[in-house]
Amino acid sequence: NVSPVGTQVVAGRATHGYTLIPKSEVNAPFKAAAVWIDDADATIRQFEVTETSGLLRKVWLTSLKTNVPVDAKAFVFTVPAGVRVVTQ
């Protein structure tokens, strides 16, 4: 379930916030979450998650860069020497 929570300035950017509550508590990975979305470019600028244990994690995205080239090697996994690989 999504509900608006108002506006906030995050890292100098105007945002609108929304809370997210799982529809079912059974096997839900969190109790609640909130996101603040930039009014100008729709980028998530801040989010917080309340875990089922009650722990609150809050993250600010202050130095976000989009469309940055990424070397293809960053997406390749090489099994280290000496590791036993089990396939099923």
C-alpha positions, 0 to 999 in steps of 0.5 A, a space after each residue: 500500500 502506497 501513501 503520500 507523506 508530503 514534501 521535503 528538500 533532500 540534498 538541495 532538491 525538492 521531493 515528494 515522499 511516499 510510504 510503502 507498507 507490504 500488503 501482507 506481513 507474511 514473508 514480507 522483507 520489511 515492515 515499512 519503507 519510504 521514498 522521496 522522489 525528485 520533483 524535477 527528474 523523478 530520481 529517488 533521492 532518499 529512502 528508508 526501510 524499517 526492517 521486521 526487527 524494528 531497525 530503521 535504515 535511512 539512505 541519502 543519494 547525494 552524488 548520483 550520476 546517470 548514464 556513466 559508461 561501465 566496463 563490460 568486465 564489471 559484469 563478468 564473474 571469474 571463479 577463483 583458482 582452487 574453488 570447488 564448483 558444484 553444479 546440479 
